[in-house]
Amino acid sequence: MLYTESGQFSCRYAQDRRLFRLRQDRLGLYLLLLFAALGVPWLGNDYWLSAILIPFLVLSLAGLGLNLLSGYAGQLSLGSAAFMAVGAFTTYNLEVRVAELPLLLSLLLGGLLTALVALLFGLPSLRIKGFYLLASTLAAQFFIPWLLTRFSWFSNGNASGVISAPPLELFGQDFSTPVGRYLLTLGVVAALFWLANNLVRSALGRNWMAVRDMDTAAAVIGIGVLKSKLLAFAISGFYLGIAGALWAFTYLGTVEPQGFDLNRSFQVLFIVILGGLGSLLGNFLGAAFIVLFPLLLSNLAGLLPPGLIDSGQLENLQKMLFGALIILVLIKEPEGLARLWQGLRERARRWPLRS
């Protein structure tokens, strides 16, 4: 067998709650993080760092923010991009208007203010749920971009609402290069995923899952349903706010409120659905699918004879294939790509024995 649990026992609750209980899995994670921090900047070029890996990491973080709310707490939302916009514009204004404020502190404060905004839009969850809650959060998707465009103060006097990335300096080092922006994004995303892993395995995470499965039963056994729902909206908003700031400053460099439109919210939603609800790994898998599959289709289209399909039809065909593949994945495995990965791991644990 490739690897087994032989001799690896959990003697404490803390050990049993670890994300990776097997020594081989933990070693693999450490090696992956080491390669991502040292090997990727050395091997990757500017295109891969700026156009592939940074959006992949940021979208994974955005997917995590929505997954905490929908996958773990069971509260539906279509306002993800709006909360990302709040985080981006708040971080921008803190950097512009508060002199000498460290970049990481601006990100943290931007996430906290986004948490307050998300908490406000999460108040309807105390009385409604399901489709009606989805419609309620959709209001944020239309109101917040309009507000950011209507009042030019948010964009420091720019009437069009466009903002540009502030200096990306941290501990006296310049992170404006592609490698610097990648390492900054990687560090923030890794820290927040570690925090989320501990969060979902805490008492609050268990409360979220109880509310998701049956809120009436959760209330009967003494779980504060209303408190759990509001905390889910706030923490989800915190993650989405930081993801929005990273999307604006480490990936795009400049952004306008309409850059966080409804299409972006659907993109984050597809990441969660494809990756798997209630799965931390699923956010990475879903983001990889969203980022890499259109690139694969474009490269395959380049192999076709010139003039066979015009550019307009090619773009529509790519969208059709992309949508058809999403439907196929959901039919084949409704629990997402994370469940497929789990199945492969189980087979690897028994190999070469037959299941």
C-alpha positions as CSV (number, residue, x, y, z in Angstrom):
1,M,0.0,0.0,0.0
2,L,1.2,3.5,-0.7
3,Y,0.7,4.7,2.8
4,T,-1.4,3.6,5.8
5,E,-2.5,4.8,9.2
6,S,-0.5,2.0,10.9
7,G,0.9,3.2,14.2
8,Q,-0.5,6.7,13.9
9,F,-3.0,7.3,16.7
10,S,-4.7,10.4,18.1
11,C,-4.2,10.7,21.8
12,R,-5.7,14.1,22.3
13,Y,-8.7,16.0,20.9
14,A,-6.4,18.5,19.3
15,Q,-4.7,15.8,17.3
16,D,-8.1,14.3,16.2
17,R,-9.2,17.8,15.0
18,R,-6.2,18.3,12.7
19,L,-6.9,18.8,9.1
20,F,-4.3,16.1,8.2
21,R,-4.1,13.4,10.7
22,L,-1.6,11.3,8.8
23,R,2.1,12.2,8.9
24,Q,2.4,11.7,5.2
25,D,-0.3,14.2,4.5
26,R,1.3,16.8,6.8
27,L,4.7,16.3,5.2
28,G,3.1,16.7,1.7
29,L,1.5,19.9,2.8
30,Y,4.8,21.3,4.2
31,L,6.6,20.4,1.0
32,L,3.8,22.0,-1.1
33,L,4.0,25.2,0.8
34,L,7.8,25.2,0.6
35,F,7.7,24.7,-3.2
36,A,5.0,27.4,-3.5
37,A,7.1,29.9,-1.6
38,L,10.6,29.1,-3.0
39,G,10.2,26.9,-6.1
40,V,7.4,28.7,-7.9
41,P,9.1,32.2,-7.9
42,W,12.3,30.7,-9.2
43,L,10.7,28.5,-11.9
44,G,7.7,30.7,-12.9
45,N,7.8,33.6,-15.3
46,D,6.0,37.0,-14.9
47,Y,3.0,35.8,-16.9
48,W,2.3,32.7,-14.8
49,L,2.8,34.7,-11.5
50,S,0.7,37.7,-12.5
51,A,-2.0,36.2,-14.7
52,I,-2.5,32.7,-13.4
53,L,-1.3,32.1,-9.9
54,I,-2.3,35.4,-8.2
55,P,-5.9,35.3,-9.5
56,F,-6.0,31.6,-8.6
57,L,-5.0,32.3,-5.0
58,V,-7.3,35.3,-4.6
59,L,-10.3,33.5,-6.1
60,S,-9.6,30.6,-3.7
61,L,-9.8,33.0,-0.8
62,A,-13.0,34.5,-2.1
63,G,-14.4,31.0,-2.5
64,L,-13.5,30.3,1.1
65,G,-15.3,33.4,2.2
66,L,-18.5,32.3,0.5
67,N,-18.0,28.7,1.6
68,L,-17.9,29.6,5.2
69,L,-21.3,31.2,4.8
70,S,-23.0,28.8,2.5
71,G,-21.1,25.5,2.8
72,Y,-20.7,25.5,6.6
73,A,-23.5,27.8,7.9
74,G,-26.0,27.1,5.1
75,Q,-26.8,30.8,4.4
76,L,-27.2,31.6,0.7
77,S,-25.6,34.8,-0.7
78,L,-25.2,36.4,-4.1
79,G,-23.4,39.5,-2.8
80,S,-19.8,38.2,-2.7
81,A,-18.4,40.6,-5.3
82,A,-20.1,43.6,-3.5
83,F,-18.3,42.7,-0.3
84,M,-15.1,42.3,-2.2
85,A,-15.6,45.9,-3.5
86,V,-16.0,47.2,0.0
87,G,-12.8,45.6,1.1
88,A,-10.9,47.0,-1.9
89,F,-12.1,50.5,-1.6
90,T,-11.8,50.6,2.2
91,T,-8.2,49.4,2.0
92,Y,-7.5,52.0,-0.7
93,N,-8.9,54.8,1.4
94,L,-7.0,53.8,4.5
95,E,-3.7,53.7,2.5
96,V,-4.4,57.1,0.9
97,R,-5.9,59.0,3.8
98,V,-4.0,57.6,6.8
99,A,-0.3,58.3,6.5
100,E,2.2,55.6,7.4
101,L,-0.5,53.0,8.0
102,P,1.1,49.5,7.4
103,L,-0.3,47.6,4.4
104,L,-1.2,44.5,6.4
105,L,-3.1,46.7,9.0
106,S,-5.0,48.3,6.1
107,L,-5.9,44.9,4.8
108,L,-7.1,43.9,8.3
109,L,-9.1,47.0,8.9
110,G,-10.6,46.7,5.4
111,G,-11.7,43.2,6.2
112,L,-13.2,44.3,9.5
113,L,-15.2,47.1,7.9
114,T,-16.4,44.7,5.2
115,A,-17.5,42.3,8.0
116,L,-19.7,45.1,9.5
117,V,-21.3,45.7,6.1
118,A,-21.9,42.0,5.5
119,L,-23.4,41.8,9.0
120,L,-25.8,44.6,8.1
121,F,-26.9,42.8,4.9
122,G,-27.1,39.5,6.9
123,L,-29.7,40.9,9.3
124,P,-32.6,39.6,7.1
125,S,-31.3,36.1,7.7
126,L,-32.8,36.4,11.2
127,R,-36.3,36.2,9.7
128,I,-36.0,34.7,6.2
129,K,-34.0,32.0,4.5
130,G,-33.5,30.1,1.3
131,F,-34.4,31.9,-2.0
132,Y,-35.7,35.0,-0.1
133,L,-32.4,35.4,1.6
134,L,-30.6,35.0,-1.7
135,A,-32.7,37.9,-3.1
136,S,-31.9,40.0,-0.1
137,T,-28.2,39.6,-0.4
138,L,-28.5,40.4,-4.2
139,A,-29.5,43.9,-3.1
140,A,-26.0,44.5,-1.9
141,Q,-24.7,43.6,-5.3
142,F,-26.6,46.5,-6.9
143,F,-26.4,49.0,-4.1
144,I,-22.7,48.9,-3.1
145,P,-21.3,49.4,-6.7
146,W,-23.8,52.3,-7.2
147,L,-22.8,53.9,-4.0
148,L,-19.1,53.7,-4.8
149,T,-19.7,55.2,-8.2
150,R,-22.1,57.9,-7.1
151,F,-19.9,59.4,-4.5
152,S,-16.4,60.2,-5.8
153,W,-15.0,60.5,-2.3
154,F,-14.5,56.7,-2.2
155,S,-12.2,56.9,-5.2
156,N,-10.3,60.0,-3.9
157,G,-12.1,62.4,-6.3
158,N,-12.0,60.2,-9.4
159,A,-15.5,60.7,-11.0
160,S,-15.3,57.4,-12.8
161,G,-14.6,55.5,-9.5
162,V,-11.4,54.0,-10.7
163,I,-8.7,53.4,-8.0
164,S,-5.1,52.4,-8.4
165,A,-3.0,50.2,-6.2
166,P,-1.1,52.0,-3.4
167,P,2.6,51.3,-2.8
168,L,2.9,47.7,-1.9
169,E,5.5,48.0,0.8
170,L,5.9,45.6,3.8
171,F,8.6,45.6,6.4
172,G,10.5,48.1,4.3
173,Q,10.5,45.9,1.2
174,D,8.9,46.6,-2.1
175,F,6.3,44.0,-3.2
176,S,5.3,45.7,-6.4
177,T,7.2,43.2,-8.6
178,P,5.3,40.1,-9.9
179,V,7.3,37.9,-7.5
180,G,6.6,40.3,-4.6
181,R,2.9,40.4,-5.3
182,Y,2.7,36.7,-5.6
183,L,4.5,36.1,-2.3
184,L,2.3,38.7,-0.6
185,T,-0.8,37.1,-1.9
186,L,0.5,33.6,-1.0
187,G,1.3,34.6,2.6
188,V,-2.1,36.3,3.2
189,V,-4.0,33.4,1.7
190,A,-2.1,30.7,3.6
191,A,-2.6,32.5,6.9
192,L,-6.3,33.0,6.3
193,F,-6.8,29.3,5.3
194,W,-5.0,28.2,8.4
195,L,-7.3,30.4,10.4
196,A,-10.4,29.1,8.6
197,N,-9.3,25.5,9.3
198,N,-9.1,26.1,13.0
199,L,-12.4,28.0,12.9
200,V,-14.5,25.3,11.2
201,R,-13.2,22.8,13.7
202,S,-14.0,24.9,16.7
203,A,-17.3,25.2,18.6
204,L,-18.4,28.0,16.3
205,G,-17.8,25.8,13.2
206,R,-19.8,22.9,14.8
207,N,-22.6,25.4,15.5
208,W,-22.6,26.5,11.9
209,M,-23.0,23.0,10.7
210,A,-25.8,22.3,13.1
211,V,-27.7,25.4,11.9
212,R,-27.0,24.4,8.3
213,D,-28.4,20.9,8.8
214,M,-31.5,21.9,10.8
215,D,-31.8,25.2,12.6
216,T,-34.8,24.2,14.6
217,A,-33.0,21.2,16.1
218,A,-29.9,23.4,16.8
219,A,-32.1,25.9,18.7
220,V,-33.6,23.1,20.8
221,I,-30.2,21.9,22.0
222,G,-29.2,25.4,23.0
223,I,-27.2,26.7,20.0
224,G,-27.7,30.5,19.4
225,V,-29.0,30.3,15.9
226,L,-29.2,34.1,15.3
227,K,-25.8,34.7,16.7
228,S,-24.3,31.9,14.6
229,K,-25.9,33.2,11.4
230,L,-24.7,36.8,12.0
231,L,-21.2,35.6,12.8
232,A,-21.2,33.6,9.6
233,F,-22.0,36.7,7.6
234,A,-19.5,38.8,9.4
235,I,-16.6,36.3,9.0
236,S,-17.5,35.6,5.4
237,G,-17.5,39.4,4.7
238,F,-14.0,39.6,6.4
239,Y,-12.6,37.0,4.1
240,L,-14.3,38.5,1.0
241,G,-13.1,42.0,1.9
242,I,-9.5,40.9,2.0
243,A,-9.9,38.9,-1.2
244,G,-11.3,42.1,-2.9
245,A,-8.3,44.1,-1.8
246,L,-5.9,41.5,-3.1
247,W,-7.8,41.3,-6.3
248,A,-7.6,45.0,-6.8
249,F,-4.0,45.6,-5.7
250,T,-1.9,42.5,-6.2
251,Y,-3.7,41.2,-9.4
252,L,-5.3,44.0,-11.4
253,G,-3.4,47.1,-10.0
254,T,-6.4,49.3,-10.8
255,V,-10.1,48.6,-10.6
256,E,-13.5,50.3,-10.7
257,P,-16.7,49.4,-8.8
258,Q,-18.2,47.7,-11.9
259,G,-15.3,45.3,-11.8
260,F,-17.0,43.7,-8.9
261,D,-20.3,43.1,-10.7
262,L,-22.8,40.2,-10.6
263,N,-20.7,38.1,-12.9
264,R,-17.9,38.1,-10.3
265,S,-20.4,36.9,-7.7
266,F,-21.5,34.1,-9.9
267,Q,-17.8,33.2,-10.5
268,V,-17.2,32.9,-6.8
269,L,-20.4,30.9,-6.4
270,F,-19.3,28.5,-9.2
271,I,-16.0,28.0,-7.4
272,V,-17.8,26.9,-4.3
273,I,-20.2,24.6,-6.1
274,L,-17.6,23.0,-8.3
275,G,-15.1,22.6,-5.5
276,G,-17.5,21.3,-3.0
277,L,-19.7,22.8,-0.3
278,G,-18.2,22.6,3.2
279,S,-14.7,21.8,1.9
280,L,-11.5,23.9,2.4
281,L,-9.6,22.0,-0.3
282,G,-12.6,22.5,-2.7
283,N,-12.0,26.2,-2.9
284,F,-8.5,25.6,-4.4
285,L,-9.8,23.0,-6.8
286,G,-12.8,25.1,-7.9
287,A,-10.6,28.2,-8.4
288,A,-8.1,26.1,-10.4
289,F,-10.9,24.9,-12.6
290,I,-12.3,28.4,-13.2
291,V,-8.8,29.9,-13.9
292,L,-7.2,27.1,-15.9
293,F,-10.0,25.6,-18.0
294,P,-10.7,28.7,-20.1
295,L,-7.0,29.0,-20.7
296,L,-6.9,25.3,-21.9
297,L,-9.8,26.0,-24.2
298,S,-8.1,29.0,-25.7
299,N,-4.9,27.0,-26.3
300,L,-6.9,24.1,-27.9
301,A,-8.6,26.6,-30.2
302,G,-5.3,27.9,-31.3
303,L,-4.6,24.4,-32.8
304,L,-7.6,24.7,-35.2
305,P,-7.0,25.7,-38.8
306,P,-7.1,29.5,-39.3
307,G,-10.5,30.8,-40.3
308,L,-12.4,27.7,-39.4
309,I,-14.2,29.5,-36.6
310,D,-14.2,33.2,-36.2
311,S,-13.3,34.9,-32.9
312,G,-16.9,35.8,-32.0
313,Q,-18.2,32.2,-32.4
314,L,-15.1,30.8,-30.7
315,E,-15.8,32.8,-27.6
316,N,-19.4,31.6,-27.5
317,L,-18.3,28.0,-28.0
318,Q,-15.9,28.3,-25.1
319,K,-18.7,29.5,-22.9
320,M,-21.0,26.7,-24.0
321,L,-18.3,24.1,-23.4
322,F,-17.5,25.6,-20.0
323,G,-21.1,25.6,-19.0
324,A,-21.6,22.0,-20.3
325,L,-18.6,20.8,-18.3
326,I,-19.9,22.4,-15.1
327,I,-23.2,20.6,-15.6
328,L,-21.4,17.3,-16.3
329,V,-19.3,17.7,-13.1
330,L,-22.3,18.4,-11.0
331,I,-24.2,15.4,-12.4
332,K,-21.3,13.1,-12.0
333,E,-20.3,14.3,-8.6
334,P,-22.7,16.7,-6.8
335,E,-20.3,17.0,-3.9
336,G,-17.7,18.7,-6.1
337,L,-14.1,18.1,-7.1
338,A,-13.1,17.7,-3.5
339,R,-15.1,14.5,-3.3
340,L,-13.4,13.2,-6.4
341,W,-10.0,14.0,-4.8
342,Q,-11.0,12.3,-1.6
343,G,-11.9,9.2,-3.6
344,L,-8.5,9.2,-5.4
345,R,-6.8,9.4,-2.0
346,E,-8.7,6.5,-0.7
347,R,-7.7,4.4,-3.7
348,A,-4.1,5.5,-3.2
349,R,-4.2,4.3,0.4
350,R,-5.3,0.8,-0.6
351,W,-3.0,0.5,-3.7
352,P,-2.0,-2.0,-4.9
353,L,-4.7,-3.9,-3.0
354,R,-8.1,-4.1,-4.7
355,S,-11.0,-2.2,-3.0
